[in-house]
Amino acid sequence: MDSLGGVKNGLLVIETDGGIEPVDVLKICGPAFTKLGLSVHRNEIRDAYASNIVQLYQQGWARACDTCLACPPWRYAVAERKHEELARELEILEQTSPDRKRQSKGTVDGA
């Protein structure tokens, strides 16, 4: 469930043999479930994004059925992932704000 989470998933796996696949957690769905037939030796990474399974994984949070969306653990996972994403964005904004840069140089407005 938290592998689908509440934000867009952007991960792919490159296997040791060069295979390009969606994340390992999807292997619980069955043998060869994640096998796309793609390899870094023959394909571009972007080719994986044309796969239905990769698209479903990446947008799983947006394409979940009503039963999943109504499940309390799913709602909690979605809310927590969104909170984490917002916290990261806020941290980046704080680090790049002009006031922060002035303070780090030892200048404070009005001093």
C-alpha positions as CSV (number, residue, x, y, z in Angstrom):
1,M,0.0,0.0,0.0
2,D,2.7,2.6,0.8
3,S,4.4,1.5,-2.4
4,L,1.4,3.1,-4.2
5,G,1.1,5.9,-1.6
6,G,-0.4,9.3,-2.1
7,V,2.1,10.8,-4.5
8,K,3.3,10.1,-8.0
9,N,5.8,7.2,-8.0
10,G,8.8,7.8,-10.2
11,L,11.0,4.7,-9.6
12,L,12.2,2.1,-12.0
13,V,14.5,-0.8,-11.2
14,I,17.5,-1.8,-13.3
15,E,18.2,-5.4,-12.6
16,T,21.7,-6.8,-12.5
17,D,21.2,-8.3,-16.0
18,G,20.2,-4.9,-17.3
19,G,16.5,-5.6,-17.3
20,I,14.3,-2.5,-16.8
21,E,11.3,-3.1,-14.6
22,P,8.8,-1.5,-12.2
23,V,9.7,-1.7,-8.5
24,D,10.4,-5.0,-6.8
25,V,7.3,-4.9,-4.5
26,L,5.1,-5.7,-7.6
27,K,6.8,-9.1,-7.8
28,I,4.3,-10.3,-5.2
29,C,1.7,-10.3,-8.0
30,G,3.3,-13.3,-9.6
31,P,6.2,-14.8,-11.5
32,A,7.4,-12.6,-14.3
33,F,4.8,-9.9,-13.4
34,T,7.4,-7.1,-13.5
35,K,9.2,-8.5,-16.6
36,L,8.8,-5.9,-19.4
37,G,11.2,-7.5,-21.9
38,L,13.3,-4.3,-21.8
39,S,17.0,-4.0,-21.2
40,V,19.4,-1.1,-20.9
41,H,21.4,-3.0,-23.6
42,R,18.7,-2.7,-26.2
43,N,16.2,0.0,-25.0
44,E,16.1,3.5,-23.6
45,I,14.9,4.0,-20.1
46,R,12.0,6.1,-21.4
47,D,10.7,3.0,-23.2
48,A,9.5,1.6,-19.9
49,Y,7.1,4.5,-19.4
50,A,5.0,3.2,-22.3
51,S,4.2,0.0,-20.3
52,N,0.8,-0.3,-18.8
53,I,2.2,-1.8,-15.6
54,V,4.7,1.1,-15.1
55,Q,1.9,3.7,-15.8
56,L,-0.4,1.9,-13.3
57,Y,2.4,1.9,-10.7
58,Q,3.3,5.5,-11.2
59,Q,-0.3,6.7,-11.0
60,G,-1.6,4.0,-8.7
61,W,-2.6,6.7,-6.1
62,A,-4.8,8.4,-8.7
63,R,-6.2,5.2,-10.3
64,A,-7.1,3.3,-7.1
65,C,-10.6,1.8,-7.0
66,D,-13.3,3.1,-4.6
67,T,-12.8,0.2,-2.3
68,C,-9.1,1.0,-1.8
69,L,-9.8,4.7,-1.5
70,A,-12.4,4.0,1.3
71,C,-9.9,1.9,3.3
72,P,-8.6,3.7,6.4
73,P,-5.0,2.4,6.0
74,W,-5.0,3.7,2.4
75,R,-6.3,7.1,3.5
76,Y,-3.6,7.3,6.2
77,A,-0.8,6.3,3.8
78,V,-2.0,8.9,1.3
79,A,-2.2,11.6,3.9
80,E,1.2,10.8,5.3
81,R,2.9,10.7,1.9
82,K,1.3,14.0,1.0
83,H,2.5,15.5,4.3
84,E,6.0,14.3,3.7
85,E,6.0,15.7,0.2
86,L,4.8,19.1,1.4
87,A,7.4,19.1,4.2
88,R,10.2,18.5,1.7
89,E,8.8,21.3,-0.6
90,L,8.7,23.7,2.4
91,E,12.2,22.8,3.4
92,I,13.5,23.5,-0.1
93,L,11.6,26.9,-0.2
94,E,13.1,27.8,3.2
95,Q,16.6,27.0,2.0
96,T,16.2,29.0,-1.2
97,S,14.4,32.1,0.2
98,P,16.2,35.4,-0.1
99,D,15.8,36.1,3.7
100,R,17.6,32.8,4.5
101,K,20.5,33.6,2.2
102,R,20.9,37.0,3.8
103,Q,20.9,35.5,7.3
104,S,23.5,32.9,6.3
105,K,25.8,35.7,5.2
106,G,25.4,37.4,8.6
107,T,23.1,40.3,7.4
108,V,19.7,40.9,9.0
109,D,17.2,43.4,7.6
110,G,17.2,46.6,9.6
111,A,20.6,46.0,11.3
